[in-house]
Amino acid sequence: MFHYISYEDRKIIESMLKQGESIAKIAETIGNHRASIYKELKRCSKGHYTAEKAQKTLHR
């Protein structure tokens, strides 16, 4: 099941990455496919992923 990744989802992704969770577990938690998580992580290719940096890429 696909849904758009919200800012709240991005905060969950950021937190789970910091905890060392797998991409599969993150995808399961927010209800998206692993490929969507990988695409999301590419939003912050310069440095570490943060929800704030990822969100800013949407509003360029």
C-alpha positions in Angstrom: 0.0 0.0 0.0 1.4 3.4 -1.0 0.9 6.7 0.6 2.8 10.0 0.4 5.5 10.4 2.9 4.5 13.1 5.3 6.7 15.2 7.6 5.7 12.9 10.5 6.8 9.9 8.5 10.1 11.6 7.8 10.6 12.1 11.5 9.9 8.4 12.0 12.4 7.5 9.3 15.0 9.8 10.9 14.5 8.3 14.3 14.6 4.7 13.1 17.7 5.3 11.1 19.4 6.7 14.2 18.4 3.6 16.1 19.9 1.4 13.4 16.6 -0.1 12.1 16.6 -1.7 8.7 15.0 -0.1 5.6 12.5 -3.0 5.5 11.4 -2.4 9.1 11.1 1.4 8.5 9.0 0.7 5.3 6.8 -1.7 7.3 6.3 0.8 10.1 5.2 3.7 7.9 3.4 1.6 5.4 5.4 2.2 2.3 7.6 0.0 0.0 11.3 -0.3 0.7 12.0 1.4 -2.7 10.1 4.5 -1.5 12.3 4.7 1.6 15.4 4.4 -0.6 14.1 7.2 -2.8 13.4 9.3 0.3 16.9 8.8 1.6 18.3 10.2 -1.7 16.7 13.5 -0.9 19.5 14.1 1.6 22.4 12.8 -0.4 24.7 15.4 1.1 25.2 14.3 4.6 22.9 12.4 7.0 19.2 12.1 6.5 17.0 14.5 8.5 13.3 15.0 8.2 13.8 18.8 8.0 16.3 18.6 5.1 14.1 16.1 3.2 11.0 18.3 3.7 12.8 21.4 2.4 13.6 19.6 -0.9 9.9 19.5 -1.6 9.6 23.3 -1.5 12.3 24.4 -3.9 
